[in-house]
Amino acid sequence: MASRRALKAVLIDLSGTLHIEDVAVPGAQEALNRLRQAPLAIKFVTNTTKESKRNLLARLQRLRFDVQESEIFTSLSAARSLVEQKGHRPLLLLEDSSLEDFEGVDTSEPNAVVVGLAPDHFNYQTLNQAFRMILDGAPLIAVHKARYYRRGDGLALGPGPFVAGLEFAAECRAVVVGKPEETFFTQALCELGCRPEEAVMIGDDARDDVGGAQNAGMLGILVQTGKYRPGDEGKVEPRPHLTCSSFPDAVDHILANLL
């Protein structure tokens, strides 16, 4: 890892870190406001695929978070960029509420498969269609491969198990565009004009948030909310820079020790 520079940017996960569905993590709004008083750039980076960026922004604003659309970088945005770069016509296995982020993309006679979190569409018929396309040569693109996430009623399967099933059946490897891929973090940092060694990531997923960020050269802070389970901090190497109880505690550490 490169030698540390003065901290310039904070990347913040959303679901599980700032909120769980329509409930904010206690004190998260006030902590974000305190963080904004520091000379730091802020980017909200999320693997959320079950809703569009516009709907996600509306949810955050209902929860009284001071967030602007330009500050949100999603794995859906990264997936769209890849599809457009490659000239793919994707079969989109996504929830209807997120399809607007692919508005204008040609999906006629699809020649690629894009998989996100799509509980309403993960049925045998649709997955079998994707399987047959992949066998015929269509690339498999995973918006991300998270194993699970936290809902209001408990942990729930993410898209990762379904992507892995298609990989197993079709004997292929998916192209993954979201966290923990290094390119996802570097794209987000590029928009802020800073280097990985000048940034810290806060998230509830040891592998995708913290592990991915630290592999990209950033510091990683793991919070014990959302999908966190005891012992997660020991599942990544190097271990998190810090494990703390919640987002407000992470902000306290940054303001007291990293500026």
KEBA-74468 format. One record per residue (C-alpha): residue number from 0; x, y, z. Coordinates in Angstrom, 1 decimal. Layout:
N
NUM / X / Y / Z .
...
// end
This chain:
259
0 / 0.0 / 0.0 / 0.0 .
1 / 1.3 / 3.5 / -0.8 .
2 / 2.4 / 5.8 / 2.0 .
3 / -0.5 / 7.7 / 3.5 .
4 / -1.2 / 11.3 / 2.5 .
5 / -3.4 / 13.8 / 4.2 .
6 / -7.0 / 12.7 / 4.1 .
7 / -9.0 / 14.4 / 1.3 .
8 / -12.0 / 12.1 / 0.7 .
9 / -14.5 / 9.8 / 2.5 .
10 / -16.5 / 7.2 / 0.6 .
11 / -19.6 / 6.1 / 2.4 .
12 / -21.7 / 3.0 / 1.9 .
13 / -25.5 / 3.5 / 2.1 .
14 / -27.7 / 0.5 / 2.9 .
15 / -26.6 / -0.9 / 6.3 .
16 / -24.3 / 2.0 / 7.0 .
17 / -26.5 / 5.1 / 6.9 .
18 / -29.9 / 3.3 / 6.8 .
19 / -31.7 / 0.0 / 6.7 .
20 / -34.6 / 0.3 / 4.2 .
21 / -36.7 / 3.3 / 5.6 .
22 / -35.0 / 3.5 / 9.0 .
23 / -31.9 / 5.7 / 9.5 .
24 / -29.0 / 4.4 / 11.7 .
25 / -29.4 / 6.4 / 14.9 .
26 / -27.4 / 9.7 / 14.8 .
27 / -26.3 / 9.2 / 11.1 .
28 / -27.8 / 12.4 / 9.8 .
29 / -26.1 / 14.5 / 12.4 .
30 / -22.8 / 12.7 / 11.9 .
31 / -23.0 / 13.3 / 8.2 .
32 / -23.6 / 17.0 / 8.9 .
33 / -20.5 / 17.1 / 11.2 .
34 / -18.4 / 15.4 / 8.5 .
35 / -19.4 / 18.0 / 6.0 .
36 / -17.9 / 20.7 / 8.2 .
37 / -14.4 / 19.2 / 7.6 .
38 / -12.3 / 19.9 / 4.5 .
39 / -13.2 / 16.6 / 2.9 .
40 / -14.9 / 15.5 / -0.3 .
41 / -17.7 / 13.0 / 0.1 .
42 / -19.0 / 10.3 / -2.2 .
43 / -21.8 / 7.8 / -1.4 .
44 / -20.9 / 4.5 / -3.1 .
45 / -23.5 / 1.7 / -3.2 .
46 / -24.1 / -1.7 / -4.7 .
47 / -27.8 / -1.2 / -4.3 .
48 / -29.6 / -2.4 / -7.5 .
49 / -33.1 / -2.7 / -6.3 .
50 / -34.0 / 0.9 / -7.0 .
51 / -32.8 / 3.6 / -9.4 .
52 / -30.5 / 6.4 / -8.3 .
53 / -33.4 / 8.8 / -8.4 .
54 / -35.5 / 6.6 / -6.1 .
55 / -32.5 / 6.0 / -3.8 .
56 / -32.0 / 9.8 / -3.5 .
57 / -35.6 / 10.3 / -2.7 .
58 / -35.4 / 7.7 / 0.1 .
59 / -32.3 / 9.3 / 1.6 .
60 / -33.9 / 12.8 / 1.5 .
61 / -37.1 / 11.4 / 3.2 .
62 / -34.8 / 10.2 / 5.9 .
63 / -33.4 / 13.8 / 6.2 .
64 / -29.9 / 13.0 / 4.8 .
65 / -28.2 / 15.9 / 3.2 .
66 / -27.3 / 14.2 / -0.1 .
67 / -27.2 / 15.4 / -3.7 .
68 / -27.6 / 13.2 / -6.7 .
69 / -24.2 / 14.0 / -8.1 .
70 / -22.6 / 12.6 / -4.9 .
71 / -24.0 / 9.1 / -5.4 .
72 / -22.0 / 6.6 / -7.4 .
73 / -23.8 / 3.3 / -7.9 .
74 / -22.9 / -0.1 / -9.3 .
75 / -25.8 / 0.4 / -11.8 .
76 / -23.9 / 3.4 / -13.2 .
77 / -20.8 / 1.3 / -13.6 .
78 / -22.7 / -1.5 / -15.3 .
79 / -24.4 / 0.9 / -17.7 .
80 / -21.0 / 2.4 / -18.6 .
81 / -19.6 / -1.1 / -19.4 .
82 / -22.6 / -2.1 / -21.5 .
83 / -22.3 / 1.1 / -23.5 .
84 / -18.6 / 0.8 / -23.9 .
85 / -19.0 / -2.8 / -25.2 .
86 / -22.0 / -2.1 / -27.4 .
87 / -24.0 / -4.8 / -25.6 .
88 / -27.8 / -5.2 / -25.8 .
89 / -28.5 / -6.6 / -22.3 .
90 / -31.1 / -8.9 / -20.9 .
91 / -31.6 / -6.9 / -17.6 .
92 / -32.3 / -9.1 / -14.6 .
93 / -33.1 / -6.1 / -12.4 .
94 / -36.1 / -4.9 / -10.4 .
95 / -38.5 / -2.8 / -12.4 .
96 / -37.8 / 0.1 / -10.0 .
97 / -34.1 / 0.3 / -11.2 .
98 / -34.7 / 0.0 / -14.9 .
99 / -34.8 / 3.7 / -15.5 .
100 / -31.0 / 3.8 / -14.9 .
101 / -30.7 / 1.9 / -18.2 .
102 / -33.2 / 4.2 / -20.1 .
103 / -32.1 / 4.6 / -23.7 .
104 / -30.0 / 1.4 / -23.7 .
105 / -31.0 / -0.9 / -26.6 .
106 / -32.3 / -4.2 / -25.1 .
107 / -33.8 / -5.6 / -28.3 .
108 / -32.5 / -9.1 / -29.3 .
109 / -30.2 / -9.2 / -26.2 .
110 / -26.7 / -10.4 / -26.6 .
111 / -25.5 / -10.0 / -22.9 .
112 / -26.8 / -10.8 / -19.5 .
113 / -26.8 / -8.2 / -16.7 .
114 / -27.7 / -9.5 / -13.2 .
115 / -28.5 / -7.3 / -10.2 .
116 / -30.8 / -7.9 / -7.3 .
117 / -34.1 / -8.9 / -8.8 .
118 / -36.3 / -10.9 / -6.3 .
119 / -39.4 / -10.5 / -8.5 .
120 / -37.6 / -11.9 / -11.6 .
121 / -35.4 / -14.6 / -10.1 .
122 / -37.5 / -17.4 / -11.3 .
123 / -36.7 / -20.6 / -13.3 .
124 / -37.9 / -19.3 / -16.6 .
125 / -35.9 / -16.1 / -16.5 .
126 / -32.7 / -17.6 / -15.1 .
127 / -33.0 / -20.4 / -17.7 .
128 / -33.2 / -17.9 / -20.5 .
129 / -30.1 / -16.2 / -19.2 .
130 / -28.3 / -19.6 / -18.9 .
131 / -29.1 / -20.5 / -22.5 .
132 / -27.9 / -17.1 / -23.7 .
133 / -24.6 / -17.5 / -21.9 .
134 / -24.1 / -21.0 / -23.4 .
135 / -24.5 / -19.3 / -26.8 .
136 / -21.7 / -16.9 / -26.0 .
137 / -23.4 / -13.9 / -24.3 .
138 / -21.2 / -12.4 / -21.6 .
139 / -22.4 / -12.5 / -18.0 .
140 / -22.2 / -9.1 / -16.2 .
141 / -22.8 / -9.0 / -12.5 .
142 / -23.7 / -5.6 / -11.1 .
143 / -22.2 / -7.0 / -8.0 .
144 / -21.9 / -10.3 / -6.2 .
145 / -22.9 / -9.5 / -2.6 .
146 / -23.9 / -12.7 / -0.8 .
147 / -26.5 / -11.0 / 1.4 .
148 / -27.7 / -7.7 / 2.8 .
149 / -29.8 / -6.5 / 5.7 .
150 / -33.6 / -5.8 / 5.3 .
151 / -36.0 / -4.6 / 7.9 .
152 / -37.0 / -8.2 / 8.6 .
153 / -33.4 / -9.6 / 8.7 .
154 / -30.7 / -10.8 / 6.4 .
155 / -31.7 / -11.6 / 2.8 .
156 / -30.0 / -13.1 / -0.2 .
157 / -28.1 / -10.8 / -2.5 .
158 / -27.5 / -11.3 / -6.2 .
159 / -24.2 / -13.2 / -5.6 .
160 / -25.8 / -16.6 / -5.2 .
161 / -27.7 / -16.3 / -8.4 .
162 / -24.7 / -15.1 / -10.3 .
163 / -22.7 / -18.0 / -8.9 .
164 / -25.4 / -20.4 / -10.0 .
165 / -25.2 / -19.1 / -13.6 .
166 / -21.4 / -19.3 / -13.5 .
167 / -21.6 / -22.9 / -12.2 .
168 / -24.2 / -24.0 / -14.8 .
169 / -22.6 / -22.3 / -17.8 .
170 / -19.0 / -22.9 / -16.7 .
171 / -18.1 / -19.2 / -17.1 .
172 / -16.9 / -16.3 / -15.0 .
173 / -18.9 / -13.2 / -14.6 .
174 / -17.5 / -9.7 / -15.2 .
175 / -18.2 / -7.9 / -11.9 .
176 / -18.5 / -4.1 / -11.9 .
177 / -19.5 / -3.1 / -8.3 .
178 / -17.8 / -3.4 / -5.0 .
179 / -15.3 / -4.9 / -4.2 .
180 / -13.8 / -4.4 / -7.6 .
181 / -10.9 / -2.0 / -7.6 .
182 / -12.1 / -0.2 / -10.7 .
183 / -15.3 / 0.7 / -8.9 .
184 / -13.4 / 2.5 / -6.2 .
185 / -11.0 / 4.2 / -8.5 .
186 / -13.8 / 5.5 / -10.7 .
187 / -15.5 / 7.0 / -7.7 .
188 / -12.2 / 8.6 / -6.5 .
189 / -11.5 / 9.9 / -10.0 .
190 / -14.7 / 11.9 / -9.8 .
191 / -13.4 / 13.5 / -6.6 .
192 / -9.9 / 14.1 / -8.0 .
193 / -8.0 / 12.3 / -5.3 .
194 / -5.8 / 9.2 / -4.9 .
195 / -6.7 / 6.0 / -2.9 .
196 / -4.1 / 6.8 / -0.2 .
197 / -5.9 / 10.1 / 0.4 .
198 / -9.3 / 8.4 / 1.1 .
199 / -11.1 / 6.3 / 3.6 .
200 / -14.1 / 4.0 / 3.1 .
201 / -16.9 / 3.4 / 5.7 .
202 / -19.2 / 0.4 / 5.2 .
203 / -20.9 / -2.6 / 6.9 .
204 / -19.6 / -5.3 / 4.5 .
205 / -16.1 / -6.5 / 5.5 .
206 / -15.4 / -8.0 / 2.1 .
207 / -17.1 / -5.7 / -0.4 .
208 / -16.7 / -2.3 / 1.4 .
209 / -13.6 / -2.6 / 3.6 .
210 / -11.7 / -5.4 / 1.8 .
211 / -12.3 / -3.9 / -1.6 .
212 / -11.3 / -0.4 / -0.5 .
213 / -8.2 / -1.5 / 1.2 .
214 / -7.1 / -3.6 / -1.8 .
215 / -7.5 / -0.5 / -3.8 .
216 / -5.1 / 1.4 / -1.5 .
217 / -7.6 / 3.1 / 0.8 .
218 / -8.2 / 2.9 / 4.5 .
219 / -11.3 / 0.9 / 5.5 .
220 / -13.6 / 1.4 / 8.5 .
221 / -16.1 / -1.4 / 9.3 .
222 / -19.3 / -0.5 / 11.1 .
223 / -21.2 / -3.0 / 13.2 .
224 / -24.6 / -2.2 / 11.7 .
225 / -26.5 / -3.6 / 8.7 .
226 / -25.1 / -6.9 / 7.5 .
227 / -22.3 / -7.0 / 10.0 .
228 / -21.9 / -10.2 / 12.0 .
229 / -19.5 / -10.8 / 14.9 .
230 / -16.1 / -11.9 / 13.6 .
231 / -16.4 / -10.3 / 10.1 .
232 / -13.4 / -8.1 / 10.8 .
233 / -11.2 / -11.2 / 10.8 .
234 / -12.4 / -12.3 / 7.3 .
235 / -10.3 / -9.7 / 5.4 .
236 / -6.6 / -9.2 / 5.1 .
237 / -5.4 / -6.7 / 6.0 .
238 / -7.9 / -6.3 / 8.8 .
239 / -9.9 / -3.1 / 8.8 .
240 / -8.2 / 0.1 / 9.9 .
241 / -10.9 / 0.3 / 12.5 .
242 / -14.1 / -1.5 / 13.5 .
243 / -16.6 / 0.6 / 15.3 .
244 / -20.2 / 0.4 / 16.4 .
245 / -21.8 / 2.7 / 13.9 .
246 / -21.4 / 5.5 / 11.3 .
247 / -21.4 / 8.3 / 14.0 .
248 / -18.5 / 6.6 / 15.7 .
249 / -16.6 / 6.3 / 12.4 .
250 / -17.1 / 10.0 / 11.9 .
251 / -15.8 / 10.7 / 15.4 .
252 / -12.6 / 8.7 / 14.6 .
253 / -12.0 / 10.5 / 11.3 .
254 / -12.5 / 14.0 / 12.7 .
255 / -10.3 / 13.2 / 15.7 .
256 / -7.5 / 11.2 / 14.2 .
257 / -7.3 / 11.3 / 10.4 .
258 / -7.4 / 15.1 / 9.5 .
// end
